[in-house]
Amino acid sequence: MRWHCREFEFNISTPIIMGVLNVTPDSFSDGGNFICPDDAVAHAKELIEAGASIIDVGGESTRPGASEVSADEEWQRIGSVVEQLCAEGMCVSVDTRHADVARLAVEAGASIINDVSGFTDPAMQEVALSCEAGLVVMHMRGTPETMQSNTEYTDVVAEVRDWLRQRTAQLENLGIAHERICIDPGPGFGKTAKQTIELMRNIHEFVRLGYPVMAAPSRKSYIAYAYHIDDPDPKARDTASAVEALMACELGASVVRTHNVAETAAALSQLRPYVVLSLGSNVALVAESGEEQEAKIAQINYAVGQLCQLPDSQIIDMASFYESEPAYYENQDKFVNTAILLRSGIAPKELLDYLHSVENSLGRVRERENGPRTIDIDIVDYQMYNYSTDDLTLPHPRATERDFVVKPVSEMLPGHVLANGVALEEIPEQDRLGRACKIA
């Protein structure tokens, strides 16, 4: 996928770093450091040099309990900085909840509007409709001044995810293009430390919405709580913040908002490629009459358990189970299929050998091509690998024509584009083989 931000187009298959530039007297970690425009511009250049692709300029502190600043005062703080950075050719984001400030910033050349209030203000929606800027839609209850008094959730991940789904759908219904939108679960904004940790460990749930996901853990108070950091200086949280950013990106986040760009960039250099695997079974080893489907699911779950033991690898997400018609060789039982998303440091050919070992452990028989099998595990896509040998072709050459692959993978990764640049959903559903139906 790509994130369209005015004249800037970001390929989000690898993380984009957004450097924080607070032109405020009272931000929680660097208030007053860059209140002088010359200092702010100089710091922005340092952030770009360190690896940032976007500079997020803010003129109002949104720390818990912060009072609102008028739009006039906010623009007075950031106006000349935004203008200078845009004149330098930088991709500038304006961190504001005021429509007037957003409008002035876009007129000055800003390419992104980062709204902590999630574009709930009709006036802010009008600004978004009037331009082609990228939008960061964040979840927050109330205002920065009141948000920490409203942290009651039954299921924080589901409730934040569903709110973002509804909010983005409303924006698209207004006419805002899907590719302009990035979502932010809002760590620390109207959430306790424990709730924020739960959000950050379930980033993959937000990836399933089909938008770029922002990870913004930088220097947040939950970092001190989670990592037992007693030093009150927020900068003492930078190393742990970078670790959190890496974890979020392994789970699928594609934009990282951070104060310490250099440390974050160093952490993200350790990001492992993603691998998409497809799993299927249509031969039940042990099953009572009428329980073949349950036995096939059990065999797939056993295989997934084996994959959990792969070295230097982590399963990030797993799709639902789907029942599918056989493809190619049709005179056989129906299949049960799923897909998993893996982060792995194992090279493709070595990974294939591991997968064959798992298949063999479940008695996989290879007497007939596309024939019955107790378990089948295919590498559908391996990030950055686009090649063919006698042993392995990546991406899988038949991935797009198989409904039993497309549906489970698209459940986890809507709009996924394979490493060869082909959209996974390139072939219409009615023309795919092996029609699949989700198992309730």
N, C-alpha and C positions, 0 to 999 in steps of 0.2 A: 504493500500500500504506500501511498504518498500523501503527504500533508501539504495542502496548497495554502500558501500564505503570501498573497499578493504576487509580487514578482519572484518570490522564493518558493521553490518546490523541494520538499525534503523527502528523500527515500528513507522510510522508517524501518527498513529491514535491519539496520544497525542503529543503536541509540544516538539521539541528538542531544547535545548538552546546551542547556539554557543557563547562562550566568546571571546571578542576581545582582542588581545595582539599585540599592536603596538610597534615594536622594531625600532622606528624612532625618529629622533630629532625634527620633524616638523609636526606631526599629529595634527589636529585641536584641539583635546580635551585632549590628554595625551602625546604629543610629548616630548621626552626626559625622561619620567618617567621610562621607562624600557629598555633603551639603553644598560645597562649593562646586559650581559647574565644571571648572577646569579639573578638579580632583576627580569628579565623576567620569568625565570623558577619559582621563588618563587610566582610571581603573577599568573602564570598559575595554580599552585597548589591551590591558593586561589579561583580562578574561578571555578575549579572543585569541591572544597569543598562547594562552594556556590550553585552548582546545574548545572554547565555546563557539557555537554556531549562531546563537541567539543571545541578545542582551535584553533582560527583562527589567525595565525601568519602573520603579515605584515611588510615588510621592506621598503615600499615606500608609502608616503602619497598620497592619491587620493582625497584630499580636493579640492574644486573648485579653479582653478588657479595654482595648484601645478605643478612644473616642473618635468619632468621625471628623474628618477634615473637609472643609468646603471645597467645592470644585475649583473655585478661583485660586485658593491657596495651593491646592495640589498642582495645578498647572503652572503656577508661578515657580514652584520648586523644580518641576521637571521639564518645562517647555523648551528652554534653550539647550538642555542636554539631549532631549529627543531630536531636536532639529540638527544638532551637530553630529550626532551618531548616524542619523539617516544620511546626512551629507557625506559622511565617510563611507557610505555603502554598506553599513551593517544592517543585519536583520534585527529590527527593534520591536520588542514587545512592550506594551504598556500595561502595567499591573494596576488596574483601576476598577472601581465599581460605579464610577460617575460617567454618565453618557456624554456630558459636555467635554470631559477630559479625553475620553476615547475619541470623540469626533475631532478635536483639535490635534490629537496625536496622529490620527490617520491622515489628516490634512497635511501634517508636517512630514509624513512619509513612513510612519510606523506600519509594520506588516502584520502584527498580531495584537489582538485584544485579549488580555488575560483577566477574566472577571470572576472574582471570588464569590460573587453572589449568583453565578450561573446564568446570566442573561435573563433573569426573571423580571427586570425592569423593562417595560415596553419601550421606553426611550432608548435603552441600550440595544434592544432588538432592532430599532430603526437605524441606529448607527451601523449595526452588523449588516443589515440589508442594503445599506447605501454604499458598501465598499466590498473589496475582495480579500480583506484581511483574514488571516487564520484566527480561529476562536478557541480559547481554552475555557471549557465549561466546567466549573468546579462545584462540588457539593459543599454546602455550609448551611447550618440551621441558624436563623436569626442574623445577627450582625456580629462583627468581632467583639463588640462591647457586651453582647448578651449570649453568645454562642455556647459558652461553657456552662450555662445554667439549663441547657436543654440537651442532655446527652442520654436520654432514655431510648433504647432500641430493643426490639425483640430479637432481631437478627441484623446486625449492623451491615454486614456484607450485602445481604439481599436487599435491604432497604435503600442503601446508597446506590447499588447497582440499578434497582428499579427506578429510582428518582432520576438517575442520569439517562436511563433509557427513555423515560417519558419526556425529559427536558430536551434531549437532542431530537426526538421525534417531532416535538412542537416547533423547534427551530427549523427543521427541514420542511415541515408543513407550511411555514411562513415563506419558504423559498430559498433558504440558505443551503448551499451545496454540502453534501455529505463530506466531501474531501477537504472541506475547510475546518472541520471540527476535530478538536482534541479534547479528551475528557480527563478530569482530575478528581479522584475520590475525596480529596480534601483532608489529608492526614492532619489531625490535631484541630481541625475546624469543627467544633461542636461534637468532638469525640474524646473520650478518655484515653489515657495511654494504652490501656488494654484493648480498647476498641480499635485504636489506630494500628496497633500491632496486628490485630486480626485482619484489618483491611489490607495492610501491606503484605501479609502472607497469602493473600488471596487475589493478587493482582490479575491472575489468569481469568477470574470471573468477569473482570471488566474488559479484558481483551476480547471476550466472546461477544461484546456489543458491536464490534466491528469498526472501532475508531482507534486512532493513536491514543495511548494511555500515558499520562504524565505521572512520574514519580517525583514527589517533592518532600523527601524526608529531611532535608538539610537543616541541621541544628535544632530540629523540633524537640520539645521537652520529652516526648516519648522515647527519644533516643537515649537520653540520660537515664530514664527509667529502665529501659530494656537492657542497657549495657552497664548499668550500675556505675554511672559516671558522676562522681561527687563534686567535681570542679564546677563552680557556678558559671564560669566563662563559657558561653555558647560555642566559642571556637574550639573548646576542648572536645566537642562532639564531632569534629570534622572527619576523623578517621572512621568512626562508627557510621556516620552519615554516608560515607563512600561505600562501605560494606552494604548498607541498606540499599543504596542505589544499584549496586551490582545484583543483589538478590532480586530486586524488583524487575530489573531488565532480564534476568534469567526467567522470570515468570511471564515476561512479555511486554513490560513497559518499554516505550520507545522514545520518550522525551524525559530528560532528567533536569530538574530545576535545582541548582546548587549554588552555594556561596563560594565554596572552595573548588574551583574548576580543575586545577592541577591534580589535586588528590583524587577527585572523582574520576577524571580521565584515566589516571593510573589504575584505579580499581576496575574500570570498565574494560581495560585492555585484557583482563582475565575472563571476559565473557565467552562462554563456550557456544559453538554453533548449535542451532536447533536441528532436530531430526524429526521427521514425521514418519511414523510407522503405522501400517495397516495390519490388523489381525483378523483372521477368520477361521471358522471351524464348521465342518458339516458331518463329521463322524464322531459319534459319542462313544467313548471307550466303555463306560459303565453307565447304563441308564435303564430305569424301569419303563415299561410301556407308557407312552404319553409324556415322558419327562426328557425327551431328547434335547429340547431347547435348553432346559436348565443344565443338562450335562455339558452341552457345548459352551455355555457361558462359564461354567466351572472350569473347563479346560483353558479357556482364554484367560480367566483370572489367575489360574496357575502359571500360565506363561508370563503374565504381567508381573507376578511375584518373582519369577526368575529374572526378569528384566530389571527389577529393583536392585538386584545384586550386581549389575554391571559396574565395572570400575570407572571412576571419573565420569559418572553419569547420574542424572536425576530426572525422574518422570515429573513433568510439569503439569500435565493435564491429560484427562482421558475422556473420550466421547461416550455417549450413550451406546447401548447395544442396539443393533439393527438386524432384522431378519431380511435376507436377500435371496432372490432367485439365483440359481446357478448361471454362470455366463460361460460362453465358449463351448464347454462340454455340458450339455443340459440334462442328460439322463443321470441325475444324481439328486440327493436330498438338498433341501434348502440350507443356506448358511446362516450362521450368526456372525456378525462383523462388528468391529469397533476400530478406533484409532487412538494412538497416544502421541503426545508431544513430549519430546525428550531433549534435554540439553546434554551434550556428550563431548568429551575430549578424545573419544575413540575414532580412529580413522575409518572411512567407510568400508574398506575391504575387511578390516579386522572386525568391525561391527557385524558385517554379514556373517562371518564365521561364528560369532557368538549367537546370532539369531538361528543359524542352522543347528547349533548345539541345543538350543531351547526346543526347536522343532523335533529334533531326534529324541529328546527326553520324553516327549509325548507320543512317540511311536509314529512319527510322520513317515508315510510311504509315498514314494515318488515314481510310481509305475506308469501313470498316465498324466500328460500335461494338462493342467487345469482340472484334474480329476479330484476325487474325494480325498479329504485330508483331516486328520485330527487337529492340526493347527498349521496355519500358514502365517508367516510374518514377513511382510515386504517393506523395504525402505522406499517410501513414496517420494520423499524429498529430503535432501541434506544441504543445509544452507551453504551457498557459494560453490557447490559442486555440480558441474554440468559437463558430463563426459560419458563415454561408452567404452567398455572393454568386453572381453569374452565372458567375464565373470559378473559384471555389474554395470548397469546403465542408470545414471542419475540425471534428472529426476526419473522416476519410473515411467517407461515409455507409454504405458496404458492407463496412467492415473486418471486422466481427464475423461476417459470413456467409460469408467466404472462407477456406477451410481453408488455401489456399496463402499467405495472409497471417498467419493466426493462429499456425500452427505455427512458422514461422521467427522471428516477433517474440517469441513466448512462450519460445523457446529462449534468447534474450538477456535477456528481461524477464519472468520467470515471474510470473503474477498481475497483469500490467499493466492499469492502469485508464486509459482514454482521457480526454482533457481535458474531455469532457462528462460524466464520472462513470460511464460505462458500462464494465463489465469486458470486456476484449478477448475472453475466452473465455466470454462470456455465452451463446452458442448452442452446444449440444452438438456434438461432433465429427461425429456421424452425420448431423446436419441441415445441415452446411455444404456449400457448393458448391466445386467445384474441389479434390477430395480430393488431398492431397499426401503424398508419401512421401520421406523423407530419402534422398539419394543417398549411398551408402557411399563 
